[in-house]
Amino acid sequence: MSRYKNVAVIGAGITGVTTAYSLLNRGFNVTVFDRNRYSAMETSFANGGQLSASNAEVWTQWSTIFKGLKWMFEPDAPLLVNPKPSWHKYSWMAEFMSNIPNYEANTIETVRMAIEARKHLLSFADAEGFDFDCEQKGILHIYQDAKELAHARKVNELLAKGGLERQEISESEAKVIEPALSGSLEGAFYTESDFTGDIHRYSANLTEACKKKGVTFEYNANITDVKHQGNGVDVFWNNDQDFSIDTNHQYFDAVVICAGVNSRLFATKLGDRVNVYPVKGYSITVNMNDQESIDSAPWVSLLDDKSKIVTSRLGENRFRIAGTAEFNGFNKDIRDDRIAPLTKWCAKHFPGVSTEHVIPWAGLRPMMPNMMPKVGAGKKPGVFYNTGHGHLGWTLSAATAESVAELIYGDAISQAA
């Protein structure tokens, strides 16, 4: 008998839920903990919606540093860094710069993971028979600047090495693929195999499938401590807001940390270093209540490289626009000066879409300084991680879930042999 029988998953975002599903399918008893009332209520609630292997280029480039410095005092800039001193932020950035030499290798590996993830994500939904407003119409990267287009051609070489087919097309070809596009373009790239979907709806549906098959979800669970004991982990939690009181306790043979930006804290308690930093992103969901808006919004997903804005069509009546990166600690305030560029972008490029009914949102991306997810075993037996996916959590989650579940299964079998 495998010594890993009961496994705890900390975090019920897209990564935690897919991990629970992958573990379930390998015969484990799974309990998922989350401090919210439902699954996918934080960073997995309202992201850009893209499942985009074509957006796998990692950020570890000197150009990212230079842009961050240039835009530091522009409140509506695509990348904004709060200059307020923070040891975590500046040490993370130093480690980020040390990973610049790994830019090409990490981009290629991210592409490979993303391609693998797309298959798993669709197969999970197909096996459980649920819909998530999936639109398999590809993703268009659009460029208004010759310099950015030239860089895109270099990136395309790396994407191809990772196994992705992305085609350079002309302005006229782009407007045939997406007739709603207006204005002039320098050029575009089209990735037919990429697609979009509602991350929250997917997570909620997969959660229900997990529940029906026996996974336990502990919601409103404030984890007060995790302690390694013997070859497993004790999880302590309560259902109040007082983190000093332990009202519940359970021992697990193994634990998988899928806690997003809080993974660093749990890792420290378990004797590991997982240097996740919260990078805030914003989105707006445009609720389209009139026929002109419905007809004017694009169905093909877009990525505007200059503005760092992505879009997705979530059914007939919803249009998601997301973007920007903000280094501002754990602050989740929704700032008007960060939301305004998204609304203005919509008005500029799709003037027929009314922005009268817009829902703003902000979430914290869990980013590792090398821009690669932390997937694998910790130092102590029974401790595993699946976290730190940055801006590609939705894109990579199903592949990393399968990877960590297979690792636990293989480790369990080897330990039992």
C-alpha positions in Angstrom: 0.0 0.0 0.0 1.2 3.5 -0.8 2.3 5.5 2.2 0.7 8.6 0.6 -3.0 8.1 0.9 -4.5 11.4 2.2 -3.2 14.5 0.5 -4.0 18.1 1.4 -4.0 20.8 -1.3 -3.7 24.4 0.1 -5.4 26.8 -2.3 -8.6 26.4 -4.4 -7.6 28.6 -7.4 -7.2 27.1 -10.8 -3.9 25.5 -9.8 -5.3 23.9 -6.6 -8.4 22.6 -8.3 -6.6 21.1 -11.2 -4.1 19.5 -8.8 -7.0 18.1 -6.7 -8.5 16.6 -9.9 -5.2 15.1 -11.1 -4.6 13.6 -7.6 -8.1 12.2 -7.5 -7.7 10.5 -10.8 -4.6 8.7 -9.4 -6.6 7.3 -6.4 -5.6 9.7 -3.6 -8.0 11.0 -0.9 -7.8 14.8 -1.4 -8.8 17.6 0.9 -8.6 21.2 -0.5 -8.3 24.2 1.8 -9.2 27.8 0.9 -9.8 30.9 3.0 -12.6 32.0 0.7 -16.2 30.8 0.6 -15.9 29.3 -2.9 -13.2 28.2 -5.3 -11.3 30.6 -7.6 -12.2 33.8 -5.7 -8.9 35.5 -6.0 -6.4 35.5 -8.9 -8.4 32.9 -10.7 -11.6 35.0 -10.6 -11.4 37.4 -13.6 -8.1 37.2 -15.5 -7.6 37.9 -19.2 -9.1 34.5 -20.2 -6.3 33.6 -22.7 -4.9 30.0 -22.8 -1.9 31.3 -24.7 1.2 29.3 -25.5 1.9 32.3 -27.8 2.3 34.5 -24.7 5.0 32.2 -23.2 7.9 34.7 -23.5 9.3 35.2 -20.0 9.9 38.7 -18.8 13.5 38.3 -17.7 15.0 40.7 -20.2 16.9 44.0 -19.8 14.1 45.7 -21.7 11.7 44.9 -18.9 14.0 46.6 -16.4 14.5 49.7 -18.6 10.7 50.0 -19.2 10.1 49.7 -15.5 12.5 52.6 -14.8 11.0 54.7 -17.6 7.4 54.2 -16.5 8.0 54.4 -12.7 6.3 57.8 -12.3 3.5 57.3 -15.0 0.4 56.0 -13.1 -1.2 54.6 -16.2 1.9 52.8 -17.5 1.6 49.1 -18.5 4.3 48.3 -15.9 4.4 50.2 -12.7 6.8 49.8 -9.8 6.1 51.4 -6.4 9.5 52.8 -5.4 8.7 52.5 -1.7 11.6 50.4 -0.2 10.8 46.7 0.4 13.5 44.0 1.0 11.3 41.4 -0.6 10.6 43.5 -3.7 14.2 44.6 -4.3 15.8 41.2 -3.5 13.2 39.6 -5.8 14.2 42.1 -8.5 17.9 41.3 -8.0 17.2 37.6 -8.5 15.0 38.5 -11.5 18.0 40.2 -13.1 20.2 37.2 -12.3 17.9 35.1 -14.4 18.2 37.2 -17.6 20.8 34.7 -19.1 18.1 32.0 -18.8 15.5 34.0 -20.9 15.7 31.8 -24.0 15.7 28.5 -22.3 12.9 29.4 -20.0 10.8 30.8 -22.8 11.2 27.5 -24.8 10.3 25.4 -21.7 7.3 27.5 -20.9 6.0 27.0 -24.5 6.3 23.3 -24.1 4.4 23.3 -20.8 1.7 25.5 -22.3 1.1 23.2 -25.3 0.9 20.2 -23.0 -1.5 22.1 -20.6 -4.0 22.9 -23.3 -4.6 19.2 -24.0 -5.1 18.4 -20.4 -7.4 21.3 -19.7 -9.7 20.5 -22.6 -9.7 16.8 -21.7 -10.7 17.5 -18.1 -13.7 19.5 -19.2 -14.6 16.9 -21.8 -14.4 14.1 -19.3 -16.6 15.9 -16.9 -19.0 17.3 -19.5 -19.0 21.0 -18.6 -18.7 24.3 -20.6 -16.6 27.3 -19.7 -17.3 29.8 -22.5 -14.5 28.3 -24.5 -13.8 30.0 -27.8 -11.3 28.1 -30.0 -10.7 30.9 -32.5 -7.0 31.5 -31.9 -5.1 34.5 -30.6 -4.0 37.5 -32.6 -0.9 39.4 -31.5 -1.2 42.9 -33.0 1.7 45.4 -33.4 1.6 49.1 -34.2 5.3 49.6 -33.9 8.0 48.3 -36.3 10.5 47.8 -33.4 8.0 45.6 -31.5 7.2 43.6 -34.6 10.9 43.0 -35.2 11.2 41.7 -31.6 8.1 39.5 -32.2 9.9 37.8 -35.1 12.8 36.8 -32.8 10.4 35.6 -30.1 8.7 33.5 -32.8 11.9 31.6 -33.3 11.9 30.6 -29.6 8.2 29.7 -29.7 8.9 27.4 -32.7 11.7 25.7 -30.8 9.1 25.0 -28.1 6.8 23.3 -30.7 4.3 26.2 -31.3 3.2 27.2 -34.8 2.6 30.9 -34.9 2.1 32.6 -38.2 3.1 36.2 -39.2 0.3 37.8 -41.1 -0.4 41.2 -42.7 -2.8 43.9 -41.5 -5.4 42.9 -44.1 -5.1 39.3 -43.2 -5.6 40.1 -39.5 -8.8 42.0 -40.3 -10.1 39.1 -42.2 -9.6 36.9 -39.2 -11.1 39.5 -36.9 -13.4 41.9 -38.8 -14.0 44.0 -35.7 -10.4 45.3 -35.7 -10.1 48.9 -36.7 -7.1 51.3 -37.1 -3.8 50.7 -38.7 -1.3 47.9 -37.8 2.3 47.4 -38.5 1.7 43.7 -38.6 0.4 40.7 -36.6 1.0 37.1 -35.6 -1.8 34.6 -35.4 -1.8 31.4 -33.3 -4.7 29.2 -34.4 -4.2 26.6 -31.7 -4.6 29.0 -28.7 -8.0 29.7 -27.3 -9.9 31.5 -24.5 -12.3 30.7 -21.7 -13.7 31.8 -18.3 -11.3 30.7 -15.7 -13.7 31.1 -12.8 -16.4 29.1 -14.5 -14.0 26.4 -15.4 -12.7 26.2 -11.8 -16.2 26.2 -10.3 -17.3 23.4 -12.6 -14.2 21.3 -12.0 -14.7 21.8 -8.3 -18.2 20.4 -8.5 -16.8 17.4 -10.5 -14.2 16.8 -7.8 -16.8 17.0 -5.0 -19.0 14.4 -6.7 -16.1 12.1 -6.9 -15.2 12.5 -3.2 -12.8 15.4 -2.8 -13.4 17.4 0.4 -13.3 21.2 0.2 -12.7 23.1 3.4 -13.8 26.7 2.7 -13.5 29.7 5.0 -10.5 27.9 6.3 -7.9 30.2 7.8 -4.8 28.1 8.0 -3.0 29.0 11.3 -0.1 26.7 10.8 1.4 23.8 8.8 3.9 21.6 10.6 6.0 18.8 9.2 5.6 15.7 11.5 7.3 12.4 10.8 6.8 11.8 7.0 3.7 14.0 6.7 2.2 17.3 7.5 -0.2 18.6 10.2 -2.6 21.3 9.0 -4.2 23.6 11.6 -7.1 25.9 10.7 -10.1 27.7 12.0 -13.2 29.2 10.4 -12.9 32.5 12.1 -10.7 35.6 11.4 -8.6 35.0 14.4 -5.4 33.4 13.1 -4.1 32.8 16.7 -6.7 30.1 17.5 -6.5 26.6 16.2 -10.0 25.0 16.2 -9.3 22.2 13.6 -6.4 20.0 13.0 -5.7 17.1 10.6 -2.7 15.0 9.7 -2.0 14.3 6.0 0.5 12.0 4.4 1.4 14.8 1.9 0.6 18.4 1.2 0.7 20.4 -2.1 1.1 24.1 -1.7 -1.0 25.9 -4.4 -1.5 29.0 -2.4 -0.6 31.7 -5.0 1.1 34.7 -3.5 0.8 33.2 0.0 2.9 30.2 -1.0 6.1 31.9 0.3 4.7 32.0 3.8 3.7 28.3 3.8 7.0 27.3 2.3 8.9 29.0 5.0 6.9 27.1 7.7 7.9 23.9 5.9 11.6 24.7 5.6 11.7 25.7 2.0 12.3 28.9 0.0 9.7 29.7 -2.6 10.4 33.3 -3.6 6.9 34.3 -4.9 6.2 38.0 -5.3 2.7 39.4 -5.9 2.4 41.3 -9.2 -1.0 43.0 -9.5 -3.0 42.8 -12.7 -6.2 44.5 -13.6 -9.2 43.6 -15.8 -12.6 44.9 -16.8 -15.5 42.8 -17.8 -17.7 44.8 -20.2 -21.3 43.6 -19.9 -22.8 44.2 -23.3 -26.5 44.9 -23.0 -27.2 46.3 -26.5 -27.0 44.8 -30.0 -24.5 47.3 -31.3 -22.0 46.4 -28.5 -22.5 42.7 -29.1 -21.9 43.1 -32.9 -18.9 45.4 -32.4 -16.9 43.3 -30.0 -14.3 40.9 -31.3 -14.7 37.1 -31.0 -11.0 36.4 -31.7 -8.8 37.0 -28.7 -6.3 39.8 -29.0 -3.0 40.8 -27.5 -1.9 44.3 -28.0 1.9 44.1 -27.5 2.5 47.8 -27.1 -0.2 48.4 -24.4 0.3 44.9 -22.9 -3.5 44.4 -23.1 -5.3 41.1 -23.8 -8.9 40.4 -24.6 -11.3 37.5 -24.6 -14.9 37.1 -25.5 -16.8 35.2 -22.8 -20.0 34.3 -24.5 -22.3 36.7 -26.4 -22.7 39.3 -23.7 -19.3 39.6 -22.0 -16.0 41.1 -23.2 -13.0 40.8 -20.9 -10.1 43.3 -21.2 -7.0 42.8 -19.0 -3.5 43.9 -18.6 -0.9 46.0 -16.7 1.6 44.8 -14.1 2.0 46.6 -10.8 4.7 45.9 -8.2 3.1 47.2 -5.1 3.2 44.4 -2.5 0.0 42.7 -1.4 -2.1 45.8 -2.1 -5.3 44.8 -3.9 -6.9 48.2 -4.2 -8.6 48.8 -7.6 -7.2 52.1 -8.7 -9.0 54.2 -11.2 -5.8 55.3 -12.9 -5.0 51.7 -13.7 -8.5 50.8 -14.8 -8.9 53.9 -17.0 -6.4 52.7 -19.7 -8.4 49.5 -20.2 -11.6 51.4 -20.7 -10.0 53.9 -23.0 -8.4 51.1 -25.0 -11.8 49.6 -25.6 -13.3 52.9 -26.6 -10.4 53.6 -29.0 -10.2 50.2 -30.8 -13.9 49.2 -30.5 -15.9 52.4 -30.4 -19.2 50.6 -31.0 -18.8 48.7 -27.6 -20.5 50.6 -24.8 -18.5 50.8 -21.6 -21.4 52.0 -19.5 -21.6 48.7 -17.7 -18.1 47.7 -16.7 -17.0 45.6 -13.7 -13.4 46.3 -12.6 -11.2 43.8 -10.9 -7.6 43.4 -9.6 -5.7 40.2 -8.7 -2.2 39.3 -7.6 -0.1 37.2 -9.9 2.2 34.8 -8.0 5.6 35.4 -9.8 8.9 33.6 -9.3 12.0 35.7 -10.2 12.9 33.2 -13.0 9.3 33.4 -14.3 9.0 29.6 -14.1 6.4 27.9 -11.8 7.7 26.1 -8.8 6.6 22.5 -9.3 8.0 19.6 -7.4 9.1 18.3 -4.0 10.2 20.3 -1.0 13.2 19.3 1.2 11.1 17.3 3.6 9.2 14.1 2.7 5.5 14.6 1.8 5.9 18.3 0.9 5.2 19.4 -2.7 4.7 22.6 -4.6 2.6 23.7 -7.6 2.7 27.5 -7.5 4.3 30.7 -8.9 2.8 30.6 -12.3 2.8 34.4 -12.8 0.8 35.7 -15.7 0.3 32.1 -17.1 -1.6 30.3 -14.3 -4.6 29.6 -16.5 -2.4 28.6 -19.3 -0.1 26.2 -17.5 -2.2 24.9 -14.6 -3.4 21.6 -16.1 0.1 20.6 -17.1 1.8 21.4 -13.8 -1.1 19.7 -11.9 -0.5 16.5 -13.9 3.2 16.8 -13.3 3.0 17.2 -9.5 0.3 14.5 -9.2 2.4 12.1 -11.2 5.5 13.0 -9.0 3.5 12.2 -5.8 2.1 9.0 -7.3 5.6 7.9 -8.4 7.1 8.9 -5.1 4.4 7.0 -3.3 4.9 3.9 -5.3 8.7 4.0 -4.9 8.3 4.5 -1.1 5.9 1.6 -0.9 8.1 -0.8 -2.9 
